[in-house]
Amino acid sequence: MKHYRIYLIALITLLSGFTAHVQAADLSEVKARMSERLGKVVAMKKNGSFGENNLGYLTARKAVSAANARILAAENTDRKTVYRSIAAMTKSSVTTVAKARAKSIRKVAPKGTWVQLTSGVWKQL
């Protein structure tokens, strides 16, 4: 029984380290994808097609092509991955992290960007 406990503790420790490594690798991939997409996202926000909602995600502000809809969906999926990671590290909720990010985006968004205020009202900066 004692050996079983030692084995179990060692396995949990090993898996914890493996999970942290996998998570770091996943976040590196997410960062790379987001960086690769950044120019397209910025262009879509600049022309008013995408806006930043009050939950930390992009929203289509007008009809977009299927390709741009895929960009929006991919960006939001990656943002959620980042928010989950931050929430786990800070012992917070994904929603709390995402709303905080939305607030910080509103503060630094360039002129012309559509943002959704906490009240739900959309405003072009």
NUNUSE-425848 format. One record per residue (C-alpha): residue number from 1; residue in one letter; x, y, z. Coordinates in steps of 0.25 Angstrom, whole numbers, plus 5000, padded with zeros to 4 digits. Layout:
// NUNUSE-425848
@nr = NUM	rest = A	px = X	py = Y	pz = Z
...
This chain:
// NUNUSE-425848
@nr = 1	rest = M	px = 5000	py = 5000	pz = 5000
@nr = 2	rest = K	px = 5011	py = 5009	pz = 5003
@nr = 3	rest = H	px = 5018	py = 5007	pz = 4990
@nr = 4	rest = Y	px = 5005	py = 5010	pz = 4983
@nr = 5	rest = R	px = 5004	py = 5023	pz = 4990
@nr = 6	rest = I	px = 5018	py = 5027	pz = 4986
@nr = 7	rest = Y	px = 5015	py = 5022	pz = 4972
@nr = 8	rest = L	px = 5002	py = 5031	pz = 4971
@nr = 9	rest = I	px = 5009	py = 5043	pz = 4977
@nr = 10	rest = A	px = 5020	py = 5042	pz = 4966
@nr = 11	rest = L	px = 5010	py = 5040	pz = 4955
@nr = 12	rest = I	px = 5002	py = 5052	pz = 4959
@nr = 13	rest = T	px = 5015	py = 5060	pz = 4960
@nr = 14	rest = L	px = 5019	py = 5055	pz = 4947
@nr = 15	rest = L	px = 5006	py = 5058	pz = 4940
@nr = 16	rest = S	px = 5005	py = 5072	pz = 4947
@nr = 17	rest = G	px = 5018	py = 5076	pz = 4941
@nr = 18	rest = F	px = 5014	py = 5070	pz = 4927
@nr = 19	rest = T	px = 5001	py = 5078	pz = 4928
@nr = 20	rest = A	px = 5009	py = 5091	pz = 4930
@nr = 21	rest = H	px = 5018	py = 5088	pz = 4919
@nr = 22	rest = V	px = 5007	py = 5084	pz = 4909
@nr = 23	rest = Q	px = 4999	py = 5097	pz = 4914
@nr = 24	rest = A	px = 5012	py = 5105	pz = 4911
@nr = 25	rest = A	px = 5013	py = 5099	pz = 4898
@nr = 26	rest = D	px = 4999	py = 5101	pz = 4895
@nr = 27	rest = L	px = 5000	py = 5116	pz = 4899
@nr = 28	rest = S	px = 5012	py = 5118	pz = 4890
@nr = 29	rest = E	px = 5004	py = 5112	pz = 4878
@nr = 30	rest = V	px = 4992	py = 5121	pz = 4882
@nr = 31	rest = K	px = 5001	py = 5133	pz = 4882
@nr = 32	rest = A	px = 5007	py = 5130	pz = 4869
@nr = 33	rest = R	px = 4994	py = 5128	pz = 4862
@nr = 34	rest = M	px = 4989	py = 5142	pz = 4868
@nr = 35	rest = S	px = 5001	py = 5149	pz = 4864
@nr = 36	rest = E	px = 5000	py = 5143	pz = 4850
@nr = 37	rest = R	px = 4985	py = 5148	pz = 4849
@nr = 38	rest = L	px = 4987	py = 5161	pz = 4856
@nr = 39	rest = G	px = 4989	py = 5169	pz = 4843
@nr = 40	rest = K	px = 4975	py = 5164	pz = 4838
@nr = 41	rest = V	px = 4968	py = 5166	pz = 4851
@nr = 42	rest = V	px = 4974	py = 5181	pz = 4852
@nr = 43	rest = A	px = 4969	py = 5183	pz = 4837
@nr = 44	rest = M	px = 4955	py = 5178	pz = 4840
@nr = 45	rest = K	px = 4954	py = 5186	pz = 4853
@nr = 46	rest = K	px = 4959	py = 5199	pz = 4845
@nr = 47	rest = N	px = 4949	py = 5197	pz = 4834
@nr = 48	rest = G	px = 4938	py = 5195	pz = 4844
@nr = 49	rest = S	px = 4935	py = 5180	pz = 4841
@nr = 50	rest = F	px = 4939	py = 5175	pz = 4855
@nr = 51	rest = G	px = 4937	py = 5182	pz = 4868
@nr = 52	rest = E	px = 4942	py = 5179	pz = 4882
@nr = 53	rest = N	px = 4930	py = 5174	pz = 4891
@nr = 54	rest = N	px = 4929	py = 5176	pz = 4906
@nr = 55	rest = L	px = 4932	py = 5161	pz = 4908
@nr = 56	rest = G	px = 4946	py = 5162	pz = 4903
@nr = 57	rest = Y	px = 4943	py = 5156	pz = 4889
@nr = 58	rest = L	px = 4942	py = 5161	pz = 4875
@nr = 59	rest = T	px = 4928	py = 5163	pz = 4869
@nr = 60	rest = A	px = 4924	py = 5165	pz = 4854
@nr = 61	rest = R	px = 4918	py = 5179	pz = 4853
@nr = 62	rest = K	px = 4914	py = 5176	pz = 4839
@nr = 63	rest = A	px = 4913	py = 5165	pz = 4829
@nr = 64	rest = V	px = 4926	py = 5159	pz = 4826
@nr = 65	rest = S	px = 4931	py = 5148	pz = 4817
@nr = 66	rest = A	px = 4933	py = 5134	pz = 4821
@nr = 67	rest = A	px = 4948	py = 5135	pz = 4821
@nr = 68	rest = N	px = 4947	py = 5147	pz = 4831
@nr = 69	rest = A	px = 4936	py = 5140	pz = 4839
@nr = 70	rest = R	px = 4947	py = 5129	pz = 4841
@nr = 71	rest = I	px = 4957	py = 5139	pz = 4845
@nr = 72	rest = L	px = 4947	py = 5145	pz = 4855
@nr = 73	rest = A	px = 4944	py = 5131	pz = 4861
@nr = 74	rest = A	px = 4958	py = 5126	pz = 4861
@nr = 75	rest = E	px = 4962	py = 5139	pz = 4869
@nr = 76	rest = N	px = 4951	py = 5137	pz = 4879
@nr = 77	rest = T	px = 4955	py = 5123	pz = 4881
@nr = 78	rest = D	px = 4969	py = 5126	pz = 4884
@nr = 79	rest = R	px = 4965	py = 5138	pz = 4893
@nr = 80	rest = K	px = 4957	py = 5128	pz = 4901
@nr = 81	rest = T	px = 4969	py = 5119	pz = 4902
@nr = 82	rest = V	px = 4977	py = 5131	pz = 4908
@nr = 83	rest = Y	px = 4966	py = 5135	pz = 4917
@nr = 84	rest = R	px = 4965	py = 5121	pz = 4922
@nr = 85	rest = S	px = 4980	py = 5120	pz = 4925
@nr = 86	rest = I	px = 4980	py = 5133	pz = 4932
@nr = 87	rest = A	px = 4968	py = 5130	pz = 4940
@nr = 88	rest = A	px = 4974	py = 5117	pz = 4945
@nr = 89	rest = M	px = 4987	py = 5124	pz = 4949
@nr = 90	rest = T	px = 4979	py = 5135	pz = 4956
@nr = 91	rest = K	px = 4969	py = 5126	pz = 4962
@nr = 92	rest = S	px = 4958	py = 5134	pz = 4955
@nr = 93	rest = S	px = 4947	py = 5132	pz = 4945
@nr = 94	rest = V	px = 4949	py = 5132	pz = 4930
@nr = 95	rest = T	px = 4937	py = 5143	pz = 4930
@nr = 96	rest = T	px = 4945	py = 5152	pz = 4940
@nr = 97	rest = V	px = 4958	py = 5151	pz = 4932
@nr = 98	rest = A	px = 4951	py = 5153	pz = 4919
@nr = 99	rest = K	px = 4943	py = 5166	pz = 4924
@nr = 100	rest = A	px = 4956	py = 5171	pz = 4930
@nr = 101	rest = R	px = 4962	py = 5170	pz = 4916
@nr = 102	rest = A	px = 4951	py = 5176	pz = 4909
@nr = 103	rest = K	px = 4952	py = 5188	pz = 4919
@nr = 104	rest = S	px = 4967	py = 5189	pz = 4916
@nr = 105	rest = I	px = 4965	py = 5188	pz = 4901
@nr = 106	rest = R	px = 4955	py = 5200	pz = 4901
@nr = 107	rest = K	px = 4965	py = 5208	pz = 4908
@nr = 108	rest = V	px = 4976	py = 5206	pz = 4897
@nr = 109	rest = A	px = 4967	py = 5204	pz = 4885
@nr = 110	rest = P	px = 4971	py = 5213	pz = 4873
@nr = 111	rest = K	px = 4961	py = 5224	pz = 4869
@nr = 112	rest = G	px = 4951	py = 5218	pz = 4859
@nr = 113	rest = T	px = 4950	py = 5205	pz = 4867
@nr = 114	rest = W	px = 4936	py = 5200	pz = 4870
@nr = 115	rest = V	px = 4935	py = 5196	pz = 4885
@nr = 116	rest = Q	px = 4924	py = 5191	pz = 4894
@nr = 117	rest = L	px = 4922	py = 5198	pz = 4907
@nr = 118	rest = T	px = 4919	py = 5191	pz = 4920
@nr = 119	rest = S	px = 4905	py = 5196	pz = 4918
@nr = 120	rest = G	px = 4904	py = 5188	pz = 4905
@nr = 121	rest = V	px = 4904	py = 5201	pz = 4896
@nr = 122	rest = W	px = 4913	py = 5201	pz = 4884
@nr = 123	rest = K	px = 4922	py = 5213	pz = 4882
@nr = 124	rest = Q	px = 4932	py = 5217	pz = 4871
@nr = 125	rest = L	px = 4944	py = 5223	pz = 4878
